[in-house]
Amino acid sequence: MTPTEEDPLAHLSPSDRSAYRNLFLYNSADRDTVLGGLWVAEGVTNNNLYSMVEILCVFTDDFNLRDDNERLVGRDEQPLQPGNYYIVTTGRSPLRFGHNSAHSK
């Protein structure tokens, strides 16, 4: 976007912007709070979603993604489907968001 272009969604509140999403992301430990979302466009894969989550979240353990039916979403090139996705960690450590804790010490 160039400096002279205006973001067409800039005037919308975050709750209004959710109307433009067809995929929602949750922490499996808190299924009532949406962490984020996106519009699934043609060509976006399951692997792309894993990559996006790794950019946005800091994990203390391995994680995987599951759909509404608790099915594991593979790290593969299958087309990403609209819907709800849940981040599941493999350990007891909580899911943490934000900057790496090494910078906050």
Backbone atoms as SQL, in Angstrom:
CREATE TABLE atoms (id INTEGER PRIMARY KEY, chain TEXT, resi INTEGER, resn TEXT, atom TEXT, x REAL, y REAL, z REAL);
INSERT INTO atoms VALUES
  (1, 'A', 1, 'MET', 'N', 0.845, -1.162, 0.000),
  (2, 'A', 1, 'MET', 'CA', 0.000, 0.000, 0.000),
  (3, 'A', 1, 'MET', 'C', 0.898, 1.235, 0.000),
  (4, 'A', 2, 'THR', 'N', 0.664, 2.151, -0.904),
  (5, 'A', 2, 'THR', 'CA', 1.458, 3.370, -0.965),
  (6, 'A', 2, 'THR', 'C', 0.950, 4.363, 0.074),
  (7, 'A', 3, 'PRO', 'N', 1.784, 5.343, 0.427),
  (8, 'A', 3, 'PRO', 'CA', 1.360, 6.322, 1.436),
  (9, 'A', 3, 'PRO', 'C', 0.096, 7.080, 1.043),
  (10, 'A', 4, 'THR', 'N', -0.188, 7.200, -0.241),
  (11, 'A', 4, 'THR', 'CA', -1.381, 7.935, -0.662),
  (12, 'A', 4, 'THR', 'C', -2.630, 7.067, -0.676),
  (13, 'A', 5, 'GLU', 'N', -2.457, 5.746, -0.609),
  (14, 'A', 5, 'GLU', 'CA', -3.618, 4.859, -0.564),
  (15, 'A', 5, 'GLU', 'C', -4.139, 4.774, 0.857),
  (16, 'A', 6, 'GLU', 'N', -5.445, 4.652, 0.978),
  (17, 'A', 6, 'GLU', 'CA', -6.050, 4.533, 2.289),
  (18, 'A', 6, 'GLU', 'C', -6.515, 3.105, 2.508),
  (19, 'A', 7, 'ASP', 'N', -6.298, 2.591, 3.712),
  (20, 'A', 7, 'ASP', 'CA', -6.768, 1.263, 4.068),
  (21, 'A', 7, 'ASP', 'C', -8.283, 1.311, 4.141),
  (22, 'A', 8, 'PRO', 'N', -8.986, 0.539, 3.288),
  (23, 'A', 8, 'PRO', 'CA', -10.450, 0.612, 3.285),
  (24, 'A', 8, 'PRO', 'C', -11.081, 0.092, 4.575),
  (25, 'A', 9, 'LEU', 'N', -10.332, -0.642, 5.387),
  (26, 'A', 9, 'LEU', 'CA', -10.870, -1.167, 6.643),
  (27, 'A', 9, 'LEU', 'C', -10.416, -0.372, 7.857),
  (28, 'A', 10, 'ALA', 'N', -9.623, 0.692, 7.649),
  (29, 'A', 10, 'ALA', 'CA', -9.034, 1.435, 8.762),
  (30, 'A', 10, 'ALA', 'C', -10.084, 2.049, 9.674),
  (31, 'A', 11, 'HIS', 'N', -11.235, 2.415, 9.150),
  (32, 'A', 11, 'HIS', 'CA', -12.261, 3.064, 9.964),
  (33, 'A', 11, 'HIS', 'C', -13.109, 2.072, 10.757),
  (34, 'A', 12, 'LEU', 'N', -12.956, 0.781, 10.500),
  (35, 'A', 12, 'LEU', 'CA', -13.757, -0.229, 11.190),
  (36, 'A', 12, 'LEU', 'C', -13.117, -0.643, 12.511),
  (37, 'A', 13, 'SER', 'N', -13.941, -0.893, 13.508),
  (38, 'A', 13, 'SER', 'CA', -13.420, -1.424, 14.763),
  (39, 'A', 13, 'SER', 'C', -13.041, -2.880, 14.547),
  (40, 'A', 14, 'PRO', 'N', -12.205, -3.468, 15.421),
  (41, 'A', 14, 'PRO', 'CA', -11.808, -4.875, 15.256),
  (42, 'A', 14, 'PRO', 'C', -12.992, -5.831, 15.153),
  (43, 'A', 15, 'SER', 'N', -14.062, -5.587, 15.915),
  (44, 'A', 15, 'SER', 'CA', -15.213, -6.491, 15.836),
  (45, 'A', 15, 'SER', 'C', -15.897, -6.392, 14.479),
  (46, 'A', 16, 'ASP', 'N', -15.921, -5.197, 13.875),
  (47, 'A', 16, 'ASP', 'CA', -16.507, -5.042, 12.552),
  (48, 'A', 16, 'ASP', 'C', -15.666, -5.729, 11.487),
  (49, 'A', 17, 'ARG', 'N', -14.352, -5.743, 11.679),
  (50, 'A', 17, 'ARG', 'CA', -13.463, -6.359, 10.704),
  (51, 'A', 17, 'ARG', 'C', -13.654, -7.869, 10.637),
  (52, 'A', 18, 'SER', 'N', -14.146, -8.485, 11.713),
  (53, 'A', 18, 'SER', 'CA', -14.333, -9.934, 11.714),
  (54, 'A', 18, 'SER', 'C', -15.333, -10.373, 10.659),
  (55, 'A', 19, 'ALA', 'N', -16.184, -9.474, 10.206),
  (56, 'A', 19, 'ALA', 'CA', -17.145, -9.814, 9.159),
  (57, 'A', 19, 'ALA', 'C', -16.437, -10.143, 7.842),
  (58, 'A', 20, 'TYR', 'N', -15.205, -9.711, 7.692),
  (59, 'A', 20, 'TYR', 'CA', -14.442, -9.962, 6.468),
  (60, 'A', 20, 'TYR', 'C', -13.547, -11.192, 6.595),
  (61, 'A', 21, 'ARG', 'N', -13.743, -11.983, 7.628),
  (62, 'A', 21, 'ARG', 'CA', -12.930, -13.184, 7.857),
  (63, 'A', 21, 'ARG', 'C', -13.804, -14.425, 7.761),
  (64, 'A', 22, 'ASN', 'N', -13.201, -15.513, 7.283),
  (65, 'A', 22, 'ASN', 'CA', -13.923, -16.783, 7.266),
  (66, 'A', 22, 'ASN', 'C', -13.123, -17.883, 7.952),
  (67, 'A', 23, 'LEU', 'N', -12.019, -17.503, 8.601),
  (68, 'A', 23, 'LEU', 'CA', -11.223, -18.409, 9.413),
  (69, 'A', 23, 'LEU', 'C', -10.913, -17.682, 10.713),
  (70, 'A', 24, 'PHE', 'N', -11.128, -18.392, 11.830),
  (71, 'A', 24, 'PHE', 'CA', -10.879, -17.811, 13.141),
  (72, 'A', 24, 'PHE', 'C', -9.957, -18.726, 13.914),
  (73, 'A', 25, 'LEU', 'N', -9.054, -18.132, 14.677),
  (74, 'A', 25, 'LEU', 'CA', -8.028, -18.858, 15.409),
  (75, 'A', 25, 'LEU', 'C', -8.236, -18.657, 16.906),
  (76, 'A', 26, 'TYR', 'N', -8.151, -19.768, 17.653),
  (77, 'A', 26, 'TYR', 'CA', -8.364, -19.758, 19.102),
  (78, 'A', 26, 'TYR', 'C', -7.258, -20.541, 19.786),
  (79, 'A', 27, 'ASN', 'N', -7.032, -20.242, 21.056),
  (80, 'A', 27, 'ASN', 'CA', -6.218, -21.079, 21.930),
  (81, 'A', 27, 'ASN', 'C', -7.162, -22.188, 22.398),
  (82, 'A', 28, 'SER', 'N', -6.750, -23.444, 22.316),
  (83, 'A', 28, 'SER', 'CA', -7.633, -24.543, 22.703),
  (84, 'A', 28, 'SER', 'C', -8.044, -24.468, 24.173),
  (85, 'A', 29, 'ALA', 'N', -7.255, -23.779, 24.999),
  (86, 'A', 29, 'ALA', 'CA', -7.579, -23.638, 26.416),
  (87, 'A', 29, 'ALA', 'C', -8.604, -22.538, 26.672),
  (88, 'A', 30, 'ASP', 'N', -8.885, -21.709, 25.664),
  (89, 'A', 30, 'ASP', 'CA', -9.861, -20.619, 25.794),
  (90, 'A', 30, 'ASP', 'C', -10.609, -20.495, 24.475),
  (91, 'A', 31, 'ARG', 'N', -11.590, -21.333, 24.281),
  (92, 'A', 31, 'ARG', 'CA', -12.318, -21.400, 23.012),
  (93, 'A', 31, 'ARG', 'C', -13.319, -20.263, 22.822),
  (94, 'A', 32, 'ASP', 'N', -13.424, -19.366, 23.785),
  (95, 'A', 32, 'ASP', 'CA', -14.358, -18.253, 23.671),
  (96, 'A', 32, 'ASP', 'C', -13.704, -16.962, 23.193),
  (97, 'A', 33, 'THR', 'N', -12.377, -16.915, 23.174),
  (98, 'A', 33, 'THR', 'CA', -11.664, -15.693, 22.808),
  (99, 'A', 33, 'THR', 'C', -10.955, -15.879, 21.476),
  (100, 'A', 34, 'VAL', 'N', -11.371, -15.118, 20.492),
  (101, 'A', 34, 'VAL', 'CA', -10.748, -15.181, 19.170),
  (102, 'A', 34, 'VAL', 'C', -9.390, -14.497, 19.243),
  (103, 'A', 35, 'LEU', 'N', -8.354, -15.210, 18.801),
  (104, 'A', 35, 'LEU', 'CA', -7.007, -14.632, 18.771),
  (105, 'A', 35, 'LEU', 'C', -6.775, -13.850, 17.493),
  (106, 'A', 36, 'GLY', 'N', -7.434, -14.257, 16.439),
  (107, 'A', 36, 'GLY', 'CA', -7.264, -13.594, 15.155),
  (108, 'A', 36, 'GLY', 'C', -8.018, -14.334, 14.087),
  (109, 'A', 37, 'GLY', 'N', -7.884, -13.848, 12.891),
  (110, 'A', 37, 'GLY', 'CA', -8.569, -14.479, 11.780),
  (111, 'A', 37, 'GLY', 'C', -8.091, -13.932, 10.460),
  (112, 'A', 38, 'LEU', 'N', -8.592, -14.524, 9.409),
  (113, 'A', 38, 'LEU', 'CA', -8.229, -14.090, 8.073),
  (114, 'A', 38, 'LEU', 'C', -9.276, -14.565, 7.080),
  (115, 'A', 39, 'TRP', 'N', -9.202, -14.020, 5.900),
  (116, 'A', 39, 'TRP', 'CA', -10.023, -14.490, 4.797),
  (117, 'A', 39, 'TRP', 'C', -9.193, -15.514, 4.042),
  (118, 'A', 40, 'VAL', 'N', -9.697, -16.732, 3.931),
  (119, 'A', 40, 'VAL', 'CA', -8.972, -17.787, 3.235),
  (120, 'A', 40, 'VAL', 'C', -9.132, -17.569, 1.736),
  (121, 'A', 41, 'ALA', 'N', -8.042, -17.221, 1.099),
  (122, 'A', 41, 'ALA', 'CA', -8.034, -16.994, -0.344),
  (123, 'A', 41, 'ALA', 'C', -7.555, -18.246, -1.061),
  (124, 'A', 42, 'GLU', 'N', -7.851, -18.333, -2.321),
  (125, 'A', 42, 'GLU', 'CA', -7.402, -19.462, -3.133),
  (126, 'A', 42, 'GLU', 'C', -5.877, -19.529, -3.096),
  (127, 'A', 43, 'GLY', 'N', -5.355, -20.730, -2.906),
  (128, 'A', 43, 'GLY', 'CA', -3.917, -20.937, -2.895),
  (129, 'A', 43, 'GLY', 'C', -3.306, -20.995, -1.509),
  (130, 'A', 44, 'VAL', 'N', -4.064, -20.615, -0.468),
  (131, 'A', 44, 'VAL', 'CA', -3.542, -20.674, 0.903),
  (132, 'A', 44, 'VAL', 'C', -3.643, -22.118, 1.386),
  (133, 'A', 45, 'THR', 'N', -2.571, -22.611, 1.992),
  (134, 'A', 45, 'THR', 'CA', -2.510, -24.011, 2.415),
  (135, 'A', 45, 'THR', 'C', -2.473, -24.147, 3.934),
  (136, 'A', 46, 'ASN', 'N', -2.668, -25.374, 4.402),
  (137, 'A', 46, 'ASN', 'CA', -2.532, -25.655, 5.832),
  (138, 'A', 46, 'ASN', 'C', -1.158, -25.237, 6.327),
  (139, 'A', 47, 'ASN', 'N', -0.124, -25.517, 5.546),
  (140, 'A', 47, 'ASN', 'CA', 1.238, -25.151, 5.923),
  (141, 'A', 47, 'ASN', 'C', 1.379, -23.635, 6.081),
  (142, 'A', 48, 'ASN', 'N', 0.707, -22.877, 5.230),
  (143, 'A', 48, 'ASN', 'CA', 0.738, -21.417, 5.352),
  (144, 'A', 48, 'ASN', 'C', 0.166, -20.969, 6.690),
  (145, 'A', 49, 'LEU', 'N', -0.925, -21.607, 7.137),
  (146, 'A', 49, 'LEU', 'CA', -1.510, -21.240, 8.421),
  (147, 'A', 49, 'LEU', 'C', -0.543, -21.540, 9.558),
  (148, 'A', 50, 'TYR', 'N', 0.113, -22.692, 9.535),
  (149, 'A', 50, 'TYR', 'CA', 1.118, -22.997, 10.555),
  (150, 'A', 50, 'TYR', 'C', 2.202, -21.917, 10.565),
  (151, 'A', 51, 'SER', 'N', 2.660, -21.500, 9.406),
  (152, 'A', 51, 'SER', 'CA', 3.701, -20.467, 9.329),
  (153, 'A', 51, 'SER', 'C', 3.223, -19.149, 9.916),
  (154, 'A', 52, 'MET', 'N', 1.972, -18.775, 9.637),
  (155, 'A', 52, 'MET', 'CA', 1.426, -17.531, 10.184),
  (156, 'A', 52, 'MET', 'C', 1.356, -17.593, 11.702),
  (157, 'A', 53, 'VAL', 'N', 0.908, -18.727, 12.229),
  (158, 'A', 53, 'VAL', 'CA', 0.802, -18.883, 13.681),
  (159, 'A', 53, 'VAL', 'C', 2.183, -18.788, 14.326),
  (160, 'A', 54, 'GLU', 'N', 3.194, -19.367, 13.696),
  (161, 'A', 54, 'GLU', 'CA', 4.555, -19.313, 14.243),
  (162, 'A', 54, 'GLU', 'C', 5.107, -17.891, 14.253),
  (163, 'A', 55, 'ILE', 'N', 4.646, -17.050, 13.349),
  (164, 'A', 55, 'ILE', 'CA', 5.076, -15.656, 13.322),
  (165, 'A', 55, 'ILE', 'C', 4.384, -14.862, 14.427),
  (166, 'A', 56, 'LEU', 'N', 3.122, -15.129, 14.665),
  (167, 'A', 56, 'LEU', 'CA', 2.331, -14.359, 15.614),
  (168, 'A', 56, 'LEU', 'C', 2.467, -14.799, 17.063),
  (169, 'A', 57, 'CYS', 'N', 2.833, -16.044, 17.295),
  (170, 'A', 57, 'CYS', 'CA', 2.860, -16.594, 18.647),
  (171, 'A', 57, 'CYS', 'C', 4.257, -17.057, 19.024),
  (172, 'A', 58, 'VAL', 'N', 4.538, -16.999, 20.307),
  (173, 'A', 58, 'VAL', 'CA', 5.765, -17.553, 20.862),
  (174, 'A', 58, 'VAL', 'C', 5.351, -18.761, 21.681),
  (175, 'A', 59, 'PHE', 'N', 5.922, -19.915, 21.381),
  (176, 'A', 59, 'PHE', 'CA', 5.549, -21.135, 22.071),
  (177, 'A', 59, 'PHE', 'C', 6.685, -21.622, 22.956),
  (178, 'A', 60, 'THR', 'N', 6.319, -22.217, 24.084),
  (179, 'A', 60, 'THR', 'CA', 7.303, -22.833, 24.959),
  (180, 'A', 60, 'THR', 'C', 7.427, -24.326, 24.664),
  (181, 'A', 61, 'ASP', 'N', 6.508, -24.868, 23.865),
  (182, 'A', 61, 'ASP', 'CA', 6.490, -26.278, 23.484),
  (183, 'A', 61, 'ASP', 'C', 6.033, -26.396, 22.040),
  (184, 'A', 62, 'ASP', 'N', 6.059, -27.615, 21.519),
  (185, 'A', 62, 'ASP', 'CA', 5.516, -27.861, 20.186),
  (186, 'A', 62, 'ASP', 'C', 4.021, -27.575, 20.192),
  (187, 'A', 63, 'PHE', 'N', 3.484, -27.331, 19.014),
  (188, 'A', 63, 'PHE', 'CA', 2.056, -27.095, 18.911),
  (189, 'A', 63, 'PHE', 'C', 1.529, -27.744, 17.643),
  (190, 'A', 64, 'ASN', 'N', 0.212, -27.902, 17.611),
  (191, 'A', 64, 'ASN', 'CA', -0.453, -28.310, 16.379),
  (192, 'A', 64, 'ASN', 'C', -1.771, -27.576, 16.300),
  (193, 'A', 65, 'LEU', 'N', -2.405, -27.693, 15.161),
  (194, 'A', 65, 'LEU', 'CA', -3.698, -27.058, 14.939),
  (195, 'A', 65, 'LEU', 'C', -4.761, -28.132, 14.773),
  (196, 'A', 66, 'ARG', 'N', -5.921, -27.869, 15.317),
  (197, 'A', 66, 'ARG', 'CA', -7.055, -28.789, 15.189),
  (198, 'A', 66, 'ARG', 'C', -8.265, -27.994, 14.728),
  (199, 'A', 67, 'ASP', 'N', -9.175, -28.689, 14.047),
  (200, 'A', 67, 'ASP', 'CA', -10.386, -28.032, 13.571),
  (201, 'A', 67, 'ASP', 'C', -11.512, -28.193, 14.587),
  (202, 'A', 68, 'ASP', 'N', -12.714, -27.748, 14.232),
  (203, 'A', 68, 'ASP', 'CA', -13.867, -27.831, 15.134),
  (204, 'A', 68, 'ASP', 'C', -14.195, -29.254, 15.569),
  (205, 'A', 69, 'ASN', 'N', -13.842, -30.232, 14.758),
  (206, 'A', 69, 'ASN', 'CA', -14.118, -31.634, 15.070),
  (207, 'A', 69, 'ASN', 'C', -12.943, -32.321, 15.765),
  (208, 'A', 70, 'GLU', 'N', -11.990, -31.516, 16.257),
  (209, 'A', 70, 'GLU', 'CA', -10.804, -32.029, 16.953),
  (210, 'A', 70, 'GLU', 'C', -9.854, -32.807, 16.043),
  (211, 'A', 71, 'ARG', 'N', -10.039, -32.709, 14.735),
  (212, 'A', 71, 'ARG', 'CA', -9.137, -33.396, 13.799),
  (213, 'A', 71, 'ARG', 'C', -7.853, -32.592, 13.661),
  (214, 'A', 72, 'LEU', 'N', -6.738, -33.319, 13.665),
  (215, 'A', 72, 'LEU', 'CA', -5.441, -32.702, 13.458),
  (216, 'A', 72, 'LEU', 'C', -5.367, -32.122, 12.054),
  (217, 'A', 73, 'VAL', 'N', -4.911, -30.895, 11.951),
  (218, 'A', 73, 'VAL', 'CA', -4.691, -30.253, 10.662),
  (219, 'A', 73, 'VAL', 'C', -3.236, -30.489, 10.308),
  (220, 'A', 74, 'GLY', 'N', -2.981, -31.156, 9.202),
  (221, 'A', 74, 'GLY', 'CA', -1.617, -31.498, 8.822),
  (222, 'A', 74, 'GLY', 'C', -0.809, -30.299, 8.388),
  (223, 'A', 75, 'ARG', 'N', 0.498, -30.414, 8.578),
  (224, 'A', 75, 'ARG', 'CA', 1.431, -29.414, 8.033),
  (225, 'A', 75, 'ARG', 'C', 1.718, -29.838, 6.607),
  (226, 'A', 76, 'ASP', 'N', 0.811, -29.491, 5.717),
  (227, 'A', 76, 'ASP', 'CA', 0.899, -29.976, 4.351),
  (228, 'A', 76, 'ASP', 'C', 0.410, -28.911, 3.377),
  (229, 'A', 77, 'GLU', 'N', 0.395, -29.277, 2.134),
  (230, 'A', 77, 'GLU', 'CA', 0.005, -28.338, 1.076),
  (231, 'A', 77, 'GLU', 'C', -1.464, -28.479, 0.678),
  (232, 'A', 78, 'GLN', 'N', -2.259, -29.114, 1.547),
  (233, 'A', 78, 'GLN', 'CA', -3.695, -29.190, 1.292),
  (234, 'A', 78, 'GLN', 'C', -4.292, -27.792, 1.378),
  (235, 'A', 79, 'PRO', 'N', -5.298, -27.502, 0.561),
  (236, 'A', 79, 'PRO', 'CA', -5.927, -26.180, 0.635),
  (237, 'A', 79, 'PRO', 'C', -6.522, -25.934, 2.029),
  (238, 'A', 80, 'LEU', 'N', -6.253, -24.773, 2.571),
  (239, 'A', 80, 'LEU', 'CA', -6.804, -24.380, 3.856),
  (240, 'A', 80, 'LEU', 'C', -8.296, -24.145, 3.697),
  (241, 'A', 81, 'GLN', 'N', -9.086, -24.662, 4.627),
  (242, 'A', 81, 'GLN', 'CA', -10.534, -24.527, 4.578),
  (243, 'A', 81, 'GLN', 'C', -10.997, -23.466, 5.579),
  (244, 'A', 82, 'PRO', 'N', -12.020, -22.700, 5.241),
  (245, 'A', 82, 'PRO', 'CA', -12.590, -21.763, 6.215),
  (246, 'A', 82, 'PRO', 'C', -13.096, -22.522, 7.439),
  (247, 'A', 83, 'GLY', 'N', -13.139, -21.852, 8.570),
  (248, 'A', 83, 'GLY', 'CA', -13.655, -22.462, 9.792),
  (249, 'A', 83, 'GLY', 'C', -12.899, -21.995, 11.013),
  (250, 'A', 84, 'ASN', 'N', -13.099, -22.701, 12.110),
  (251, 'A', 84, 'ASN', 'CA', -12.425, -22.401, 13.367),
  (252, 'A', 84, 'ASN', 'C', -11.261, -23.355, 13.550),
  (253, 'A', 85, 'TYR', 'N', -10.134, -22.800, 13.998),
  (254, 'A', 85, 'TYR', 'CA', -8.934, -23.586, 14.235),
  (255, 'A', 85, 'TYR', 'C', -8.445, -23.299, 15.647),
  (256, 'A', 86, 'TYR', 'N', -7.947, -24.348, 16.302),
  (257, 'A', 86, 'TYR', 'CA', -7.537, -24.264, 17.696),
  (258, 'A', 86, 'TYR', 'C', -6.065, -24.631, 17.816),
  (259, 'A', 87, 'ILE', 'N', -5.306, -23.777, 18.515),
  (260, 'A', 87, 'ILE', 'CA', -3.896, -24.033, 18.756),
  (261, 'A', 87, 'ILE', 'C', -3.793, -24.941, 19.981),
  (262, 'A', 88, 'VAL', 'N', -3.128, -26.081, 19.815),
  (263, 'A', 88, 'VAL', 'CA', -2.966, -27.048, 20.892),
  (264, 'A', 88, 'VAL', 'C', -1.475, -27.221, 21.143),
  (265, 'A', 89, 'THR', 'N', -1.049, -27.007, 22.387),
  (266, 'A', 89, 'THR', 'CA', 0.356, -27.220, 22.735),
  (267, 'A', 89, 'THR', 'C', 0.513, -28.616, 23.312),
  (268, 'A', 90, 'THR', 'N', 1.710, -29.170, 23.181),
  (269, 'A', 90, 'THR', 'CA', 1.956, -30.540, 23.622),
  (270, 'A', 90, 'THR', 'C', 2.413, -30.642, 25.063),
  (271, 'A', 91, 'GLY', 'N', 2.810, -29.552, 25.651),
  (272, 'A', 91, 'GLY', 'CA', 3.311, -29.594, 27.024),
  (273, 'A', 91, 'GLY', 'C', 2.391, -28.871, 27.980),
  (274, 'A', 92, 'ARG', 'N', 2.856, -28.747, 29.213),
  (275, 'A', 92, 'ARG', 'CA', 2.068, -28.057, 30.221),
  (276, 'A', 92, 'ARG', 'C', 2.302, -26.552, 30.179),
  (277, 'A', 93, 'SER', 'N', 3.301, -26.114, 29.456),
  (278, 'A', 93, 'SER', 'CA', 3.594, -24.686, 29.383),
  (279, 'A', 93, 'SER', 'C', 2.494, -23.967, 28.623),
  (280, 'A', 94, 'PRO', 'N', 2.121, -22.804, 29.104),
  (281, 'A', 94, 'PRO', 'CA', 1.041, -22.075, 28.428),
  (282, 'A', 94, 'PRO', 'C', 1.490, -21.469, 27.106),
  (283, 'A', 95, 'LEU', 'N', 0.539, -21.199, 26.302),
  (284, 'A', 95, 'LEU', 'CA', 0.756, -20.500, 25.052),
  (285, 'A', 95, 'LEU', 'C', 1.013, -19.040, 25.407),
  (286, 'A', 96, 'ARG', 'N', 2.092, -18.472, 24.904),
  (287, 'A', 96, 'ARG', 'CA', 2.426, -17.086, 25.204),
  (288, 'A', 96, 'ARG', 'C', 2.424, -16.291, 23.914),
  (289, 'A', 97, 'PHE', 'N', 1.997, -15.046, 23.988),
  (290, 'A', 97, 'PHE', 'CA', 1.968, -14.173, 22.824),
  (291, 'A', 97, 'PHE', 'C', 2.829, -12.966, 23.075),
  (292, 'A', 98, 'GLY', 'N', 3.371, -12.417, 22.033),
  (293, 'A', 98, 'GLY', 'CA', 4.151, -11.196, 22.161),
  (294, 'A', 98, 'GLY', 'C', 5.617, -11.443, 21.887),
  (295, 'A', 99, 'HIS', 'N', 6.425, -10.571, 22.455),
  (296, 'A', 99, 'HIS', 'CA', 7.860, -10.612, 22.213),
  (297, 'A', 99, 'HIS', 'C', 8.494, -11.765, 22.970),
  (298, 'A', 100, 'ASN', 'N', 9.632, -12.215, 22.480),
  (299, 'A', 100, 'ASN', 'CA', 10.399, -13.268, 23.124),
  (300, 'A', 100, 'ASN', 'C', 10.754, -12.833, 24.536),
  (301, 'A', 101, 'SER', 'N', 10.576, -13.728, 25.509),
  (302, 'A', 101, 'SER', 'CA', 10.819, -13.376, 26.908),
  (303, 'A', 101, 'SER', 'C', 12.269, -12.990, 27.177),
  (304, 'A', 102, 'ALA', 'N', 13.204, -13.374, 26.329),
  (305, 'A', 102, 'ALA', 'CA', 14.615, -13.011, 26.521),
  (306, 'A', 102, 'ALA', 'C', 14.778, -11.495, 26.474),
  (307, 'A', 103, 'HIS', 'N', 13.909, -10.801, 25.705),
  (308, 'A', 103, 'HIS', 'CA', 14.015, -9.356, 25.603),
  (309, 'A', 103, 'HIS', 'C', 13.407, -8.650, 26.808),
  (310, 'A', 104, 'SER', 'N', 12.567, -9.343, 27.548),
  (311, 'A', 104, 'SER', 'CA', 11.889, -8.685, 28.665),
  (312, 'A', 104, 'SER', 'C', 12.582, -8.937, 29.992),
  (313, 'A', 105, 'LYS', 'N', 13.686, -9.674, 30.009),
  (314, 'A', 105, 'LYS', 'CA', 14.398, -9.959, 31.262),
  (315, 'A', 105, 'LYS', 'C', 15.303, -8.816, 31.655);
